[in-house]
């Protein structure tokens, strides 16, 4: 009981300290996220790198910088936060970036996450370990779990992959959008869906926890961009880009399952733009 009270007091002190630092900082920035995974997991993943960015910006700009993490309730609100400049910079999925930029062309990519030195990684379609499904064509008449309606892997790229292999919405017994990658994997593991689309890192995390899952197929995706809001001060954008491209600390990057950041432009996300434009084919 005493230990529990001590932990509560310590948590309150840390929270108060963070709020105080934010209130009295020379430069106050807001970093945006949306719940692709559990919010508590997002904080564990991103707080260390945000703390580092805060320190590095303070050194570069020679002013005290404080960054507050803002987690939106859902993808749509997260995109709105960036489009409406309610956050100053944000980590977005590729599809969310395209959707946001279509609404506000003044938002600007700072850098893209690096996965083994590349700007590409895999999205996957999974089934239960003992499933009788062994090819994409076996999905006809089956129950499919997608992620969020604005998800790159959880919707646009997985639906494009299905269409390329002759599977359309009408061919599935049923399908649902579950909102998060971890929910997709968990419900497929429980047998409530026959297959689902999620990112490879979530798949590996679920396997490590003993989830009885198996990879059915995989497809290419572009890594996530970190994006600045429209009209963010050029000096801050330049400093943010420089800081991101110079982050090399494995301990800071390990929670993201990435090895750094790479220069990126809007052109890198053209395949995602095409997948969104042609998404209606899945429903025809």
C-alpha positions as CSV (number, residue, x, y, z in Angstrom):
1,X,0.0,0.0,0.0
2,X,2.8,2.4,0.9
3,X,4.6,1.5,-2.3
4,X,1.5,2.1,-4.3
5,X,1.0,5.5,-2.7
6,X,4.6,6.4,-3.4
7,X,4.3,5.4,-7.0
8,X,1.1,7.6,-7.3
9,X,2.9,10.5,-5.8
10,X,5.9,10.1,-8.0
11,X,3.6,9.9,-11.1
12,X,1.9,13.1,-10.0
13,X,5.2,14.9,-9.5
14,X,6.4,13.8,-13.0
15,X,3.2,14.9,-14.6
16,X,3.3,18.2,-12.7
17,X,6.9,18.7,-13.8
18,X,6.0,18.0,-17.5
19,X,3.1,20.4,-17.4
20,X,5.2,23.1,-15.6
21,X,8.0,22.7,-18.1
22,X,5.6,23.0,-21.0
23,X,3.9,26.1,-19.6
24,X,7.2,27.9,-19.0
25,X,9.1,26.8,-22.2
26,X,10.1,29.5,-24.7
27,X,8.8,27.3,-27.5
28,X,5.9,25.0,-27.0
29,X,5.2,22.3,-29.5
30,X,2.5,19.6,-29.8
31,X,3.3,16.2,-31.3
32,X,0.4,14.3,-32.7
33,X,-0.5,10.6,-32.8
34,X,-3.6,8.6,-33.3
35,X,-4.4,5.2,-31.8
36,X,-3.0,2.6,-34.2
37,X,-2.2,0.7,-31.1
38,X,-3.2,1.0,-27.4
39,X,-2.6,4.7,-26.2
40,X,-0.6,3.4,-23.2
41,X,1.7,1.5,-25.6
42,X,2.1,4.6,-27.8
43,X,3.3,6.7,-24.8
44,X,5.9,4.0,-23.9
45,X,7.1,4.0,-27.5
46,X,7.2,7.7,-28.2
47,X,8.0,9.4,-24.9
48,X,11.8,8.6,-25.1
49,X,12.2,9.9,-28.7
50,X,10.1,13.0,-28.0
51,X,12.3,13.7,-24.9
52,X,15.4,13.5,-27.1
53,X,13.9,15.7,-29.8
54,X,13.0,18.2,-27.0
55,X,16.6,18.3,-25.8
56,X,18.1,18.5,-29.2
57,X,15.8,21.3,-30.4
58,X,16.6,23.3,-27.2
59,X,20.3,23.1,-28.1
60,X,19.8,24.0,-31.7
61,X,17.4,26.8,-31.3
62,X,19.0,28.1,-28.1
63,X,15.6,28.4,-26.5
64,X,13.9,26.1,-24.1
65,X,11.6,23.8,-26.1
66,X,8.9,21.6,-24.6
67,X,6.8,19.1,-26.5
68,X,3.5,17.8,-25.5
69,X,2.2,14.5,-26.9
70,X,-1.4,14.7,-28.2
71,X,-3.1,11.4,-28.9
72,X,-6.3,11.8,-30.9
73,X,-9.3,9.6,-30.1
74,X,-9.2,8.1,-33.6
75,X,-7.6,8.3,-37.0
76,X,-10.0,10.9,-38.3
77,X,-9.5,13.3,-35.4
78,X,-5.8,12.8,-35.7
79,X,-5.8,13.8,-39.3
80,X,-8.0,16.8,-38.4
81,X,-5.5,17.8,-35.8
82,X,-2.8,18.1,-38.4
83,X,-4.9,19.7,-41.1
84,X,-6.3,22.3,-38.7
85,X,-2.9,23.0,-37.1
86,X,-3.9,21.7,-33.7
87,X,-0.6,19.9,-33.6
88,X,2.7,21.2,-34.8
89,X,4.2,17.9,-36.1
90,X,2.9,14.4,-36.3
91,X,3.7,10.8,-37.1
92,X,1.2,9.6,-39.7
93,X,0.6,6.4,-41.6
94,X,1.1,6.9,-45.4
95,X,-2.6,6.8,-46.2
96,X,-3.4,9.3,-43.5
97,X,-0.6,11.5,-44.8
98,X,-2.1,11.4,-48.3
99,X,-5.6,12.1,-47.0
100,X,-4.3,15.0,-44.8
101,X,-2.2,16.5,-47.7
102,X,-5.2,16.4,-50.0
103,X,-7.1,18.5,-47.5
104,X,-4.1,20.9,-46.8
105,X,-1.3,20.9,-49.4
106,X,0.8,23.1,-47.2
107,X,1.7,20.3,-44.7
108,X,5.3,19.2,-45.3
109,X,7.2,15.9,-44.8
110,X,10.1,16.3,-42.4
111,X,11.5,12.7,-42.8
112,X,10.5,9.1,-43.2
113,X,11.2,6.3,-40.8
114,X,14.0,4.0,-41.8
115,X,13.5,0.2,-41.7
116,X,16.9,-1.5,-42.2
117,X,18.1,1.5,-44.1
118,X,15.0,1.6,-46.4
119,X,11.8,3.5,-46.7
120,X,9.7,0.3,-47.3
121,X,8.5,-2.5,-45.1
122,X,5.9,-5.3,-45.2
123,X,2.2,-5.4,-44.5
124,X,0.8,-8.9,-44.0
125,X,-2.3,-10.9,-44.2
126,X,-2.6,-13.4,-41.4
127,X,-4.7,-16.5,-40.5
128,X,-4.9,-18.7,-37.5
129,X,-2.1,-21.2,-37.1
130,X,-4.2,-24.3,-37.8
131,X,-6.3,-22.6,-40.5
132,X,-7.2,-24.5,-43.7
133,X,-6.5,-21.3,-45.6
134,X,-3.3,-21.6,-47.5
135,X,-3.7,-19.2,-50.5
136,X,-5.4,-15.9,-51.1
137,X,-8.0,-17.6,-53.3
138,X,-9.0,-19.6,-50.2
139,X,-10.3,-16.4,-48.7
140,X,-13.5,-16.5,-50.8
141,X,-16.5,-17.0,-48.5
142,X,-14.4,-16.2,-45.4
143,X,-14.6,-13.6,-42.6
144,X,-11.9,-10.8,-43.0
145,X,-10.7,-8.3,-40.4
146,X,-9.4,-4.9,-41.6
147,X,-7.9,-2.2,-39.4
148,X,-9.0,1.4,-39.4
149,X,-10.9,2.8,-42.4
150,X,-8.0,5.2,-42.9
151,X,-5.3,2.7,-42.4
152,X,-2.6,2.1,-45.1
153,X,-2.1,-1.6,-44.3
154,X,-5.3,-2.2,-42.5
155,X,-7.4,-1.0,-45.5
156,X,-6.0,0.5,-48.6
157,X,-3.0,-1.7,-49.4
158,X,-4.6,-5.0,-48.2
159,X,-7.7,-4.3,-50.2
160,X,-5.6,-3.5,-53.3
161,X,-3.7,-6.8,-52.8
162,X,-7.0,-8.7,-52.6
163,X,-8.3,-7.1,-55.8
164,X,-5.0,-8.0,-57.6
165,X,-5.7,-11.6,-56.6
166,X,-9.3,-11.6,-57.7
167,X,-10.9,-11.1,-54.2
168,X,-13.5,-8.4,-53.9
169,X,-15.8,-7.4,-51.0
170,X,-18.7,-9.4,-52.5
171,X,-16.5,-12.5,-52.4
172,X,-16.1,-12.4,-48.6
173,X,-18.7,-13.8,-46.2
174,X,-18.3,-10.7,-44.1
175,X,-15.7,-8.1,-43.2
176,X,-15.3,-5.5,-40.5
177,X,-13.0,-2.5,-39.7
178,X,-11.7,-3.1,-36.2
179,X,-9.8,0.1,-35.7
180,X,-6.4,-1.2,-34.6
181,X,-3.8,-3.7,-35.7
182,X,-3.6,-5.5,-32.4
183,X,-7.4,-6.0,-32.4
184,X,-7.2,-7.6,-35.9
185,X,-4.5,-10.0,-34.8
186,X,-6.2,-10.9,-31.5
187,X,-9.6,-11.6,-33.0
188,X,-8.1,-13.8,-35.8
189,X,-6.1,-15.7,-33.2
190,X,-9.4,-16.3,-31.3
191,X,-11.1,-17.6,-34.5
192,X,-13.6,-14.8,-34.7
193,X,-12.3,-13.9,-38.1
194,X,-10.6,-16.2,-40.6
195,X,-8.0,-13.7,-41.8
196,X,-6.9,-10.1,-41.3
197,X,-4.5,-7.4,-42.4
198,X,-1.9,-5.9,-40.0
199,X,1.6,-4.6,-39.8
200,X,4.5,-7.0,-39.4
201,X,5.7,-5.5,-36.1
202,X,2.3,-6.2,-34.5
203,X,2.3,-9.7,-35.9
204,X,5.7,-10.4,-34.4
205,X,4.6,-8.9,-31.1
206,X,1.5,-11.1,-31.0
207,X,3.6,-14.2,-31.9
208,X,5.9,-13.4,-29.0
209,X,2.9,-13.5,-26.7
210,X,1.9,-16.9,-27.9
211,X,-0.9,-15.9,-30.3
212,X,-1.5,-18.9,-32.7
213,X,-1.1,-17.0,-36.0
214,X,0.4,-17.7,-39.4
215,X,1.4,-15.4,-42.2
216,X,-0.6,-16.0,-45.4
217,X,0.8,-13.2,-47.6
218,X,2.7,-10.0,-47.6
219,X,2.9,-6.7,-49.6
220,X,5.1,-3.6,-49.7
221,X,4.4,-0.5,-47.8
222,X,6.2,2.9,-47.4
223,X,7.4,3.7,-43.9
224,X,5.6,6.4,-41.9
225,X,6.4,10.0,-42.5
226,X,6.8,12.6,-39.7
227,X,5.0,15.7,-41.0
228,X,5.0,19.4,-40.1
229,X,1.8,21.4,-40.0
230,X,1.2,24.2,-42.5
231,X,3.0,27.4,-41.7
232,X,5.2,26.0,-38.9
233,X,8.1,28.4,-38.5
234,X,10.8,27.6,-41.0
235,X,13.5,27.7,-38.3
236,X,11.6,25.0,-36.3
237,X,11.0,22.9,-39.4
238,X,14.7,23.0,-40.4
239,X,15.7,22.1,-36.8
240,X,13.2,19.3,-36.5
241,X,14.3,17.8,-39.8
242,X,18.0,18.0,-38.8
243,X,17.3,16.4,-35.4
244,X,15.2,13.5,-36.9
245,X,17.8,12.7,-39.6
246,X,20.6,12.6,-36.9
247,X,18.8,10.2,-34.4
248,X,20.9,7.1,-34.3
249,X,20.6,5.9,-30.7
250,X,19.4,2.2,-30.8
251,X,17.8,2.5,-27.4
252,X,15.6,5.4,-28.5
253,X,14.7,3.8,-31.8
254,X,14.1,0.2,-30.6
255,X,10.6,0.9,-29.3
256,X,9.7,2.1,-32.8
257,X,11.3,-1.0,-34.4
258,X,13.1,1.4,-36.8
259,X,16.8,2.3,-37.2
260,X,16.6,6.0,-37.9
261,X,15.1,8.4,-40.4
262,X,15.7,9.1,-44.1
263,X,15.0,12.2,-46.3
264,X,11.7,11.9,-48.0
265,X,9.4,13.8,-50.3
266,X,5.7,13.6,-51.4
267,X,6.9,11.5,-54.4
268,X,7.8,8.6,-52.1
269,X,4.1,8.1,-51.3
270,X,2.7,8.0,-54.8
271,X,1.9,4.2,-54.6
272,X,-0.3,5.0,-51.6
273,X,-2.0,7.8,-53.5
274,X,-2.8,5.3,-56.3
275,X,-4.1,2.7,-53.8
276,X,-6.5,5.3,-52.3
277,X,-7.6,6.5,-55.7
278,X,-8.4,3.0,-56.9
279,X,-9.9,1.7,-53.7
280,X,-13.4,1.7,-55.0
281,X,-12.5,-1.3,-57.2
282,X,-12.6,-3.5,-54.1
283,X,-16.3,-2.7,-53.6
284,X,-17.3,-3.1,-57.3
